[in-house]
């Protein structure tokens, strides 16, 4: 299985990483912190102490009002909403004007004893501000702490008392109308005089105009004008209607030939036009009655026809008969009208059964009514002209009256406001500053207490903090920048993104246990006797190696074995033998120990034959892992594996060696070409697993070329002795040869508790 190597991949530096760095470099951090605290202590010892006095003021609320304007408010100072109020009072306490008043009251010579009588108030005010500290008790609190520090204990108390005392005066001066009493009283007199003068002018102007109120007079005239206009329009309409009626009567008289030309001409408004055609004679009463009877019959038949059409279809006989009767009556009425055209109007106007009135008498009556209407219209017009003239005169004087009234209202409002403010200023002037109910003193200036100056405290804290920060900075600088070694197994996966199979902790040599696979010395032959080779067949077959289960690598090698077997099964690798290699990136990485432990773990599998090939030892016969036992050559081990009794033997683990380095000038080191030549022999052998303990990776190491022939390659990373760049290079070289590589992190040192590191 081929894997690619990521370039530049880095994991995040989390909280556990920070704790790891702190625990790993705790002594450096503690040492630098101790230096910082020591320097801070030295500063405090050498500095001259100060004396501090403190007072507490509670700001319940602030009453804000001016002496001239009408603004007056009462704002609570408690809670977050009162921060602005409290901040204003803090600025009053910190103001330079207040400091000058305090300095003048205490005396500049006391505040600046080195200058004596030449001390100035401004310089003394600077001393007051330099030692004064004003701050709220807590955020959102309405309690203010006022503190003053000085080298003289008595002066610390005296200055603070004067600050508190003069603060109340300053508060009243800013928020109340204490200093505005005389000014407000003078303004009240001036506004009163102007108001009286304006009232006199307004009264004189109204008397000349003959009005009491411009608004009332204007409204009254407007109402009268509108009423007169409405009456005039109504009268004109009535006159036009009456004139129309008179003309109708005149026309009727002219038609009847009964008009008196002299009488008509004397009252007629307009000449009556003469008829161009001969006027027919007026209808007789019996003709009018006949015409009305026909109209009633037609109306009755039309009503019956409407009812019939609602009940029957349009082709019904009754409906048709009704329509014929209506048509017959309408034709008869038309013939009557054709004979006498004036019959329709006379039938509609003349009362039935009565004698018609005298037309001439009725005409005279209507003409009298028309003349009365003309007279009334003329009076309306005269009255309207008088109203327009009155309104015009009022419009000329109204702007002056309005201006005087506006001036009077403004001056009256100003006068009332100033009168109110004068009363408030009178109350504020008589108020005792020390008895302000909204700002009580919770604590009067306390007895002086010895402290260090703020500068000394800042220097001490700065030195102590610098020591701690320098220790932390040195630790993180070494861990993240200078020291590029891999310290923890999590860095392999999180930062380098490489596969990590297992992490083996660092174990001291005295705690590592017995030899893994070597015989005890008591089992070897006597002195001068040639020892038996582990891969050489004896009288009773191959020699057995006693089990050594007390070595520290045993549980880790079993875990590696189980993961490799699972990997083989997942990838369906069923061929035999399976070749595995263990290599490292530096000498002493622990590859021989891991290879021996892995071989022993595989040999414990039921029926498995395992061959451990040592290619890493410079002197294979002197390998401490095997108890100084001489080993058989690789060729000899393969030949022994071909014995017919090999599979029947109870021995499962076999050892062989082949020098891969040219320690002897006459010897030929084992290299990739030898491995290629022996591959058929490996395939033909009865071994199930062959494990190669290979030399460390280097530019000239044969391991890179031989790794591609292996089914699994374990790359051992020496904890805190392998850089990240070296690991990336070694892994990349192995992957280029198509090797299936997994990393083993060996000698992992725990610098922090397990709850910090977690599962690694």
Buried (B, 14 or more C-beta within 10 A) or exposed (E): EEBEBEEEEEEEBEEBBBBBBBBBBBEBBEBBBBBBBEBBEEBBEEBEBBBBBBBBBBBBBBBBBBBBEEEEEEEBBBEEEBBEBBEBBBEBBBBEEBBBBBBBBBBBBBBBEEEEEEBEBEBBBBBBBBBBBBEBEEEEBBBBBBBBBBEBBEBBBBBBBBBBBBBBBBBBBBBBBBEBBEBBBEBBEEBBEBBEEBBEBBEEBBEEBEBEEBEEBBEEBEEBBEEBEEBBEEBBEBBEEBBEBBBBBBBBBBBBEEBEEEBBEEBBBEEBEEEEEEEEEBBEBEBBBBBBEBBEBBEEBBEBBEEBBEEEEEEEEEBEEBBEBBEEBEEBBEEBBEEBEBBBEBBEEBEEEEEEEEBBEBBBEBBEEBEEBBEBBEEBEEBBEEBEEBBEEBEEBBEBBEEBBEBBEBBBEBBEBBEBBBEBBEEBBEBEBEEBEBBEBEBEBBEBBEBBBEEBBEBBEBBBBBBBBBBBEBBBEBBEEEEEBBBBBBBBBBBBBBEBBBBBBEBEEEEBBEBBBBBEEEBBEEEEEEEBBBBEBEEEBBBBBEEBEEBBBBEBBBBBBEBBBEBBEEEEBEEBBBBBBBBBBBEEBBBBBBBBBBBBBBBBBEEBBBBBBBBBBEEBEEBEBBBBBBBBBBEBBBBBBEBEEBEEBEBBBBBBBBBBBEEEEEEEBBBBEBBEEBEEBBEEBBBBBBBBBBBBBBEEBBBBBBBBBBBBBBBBBBBBBBBBEBBBBBBBBBBEBEBBBBBBBBBBEBBBEEEBBEEB
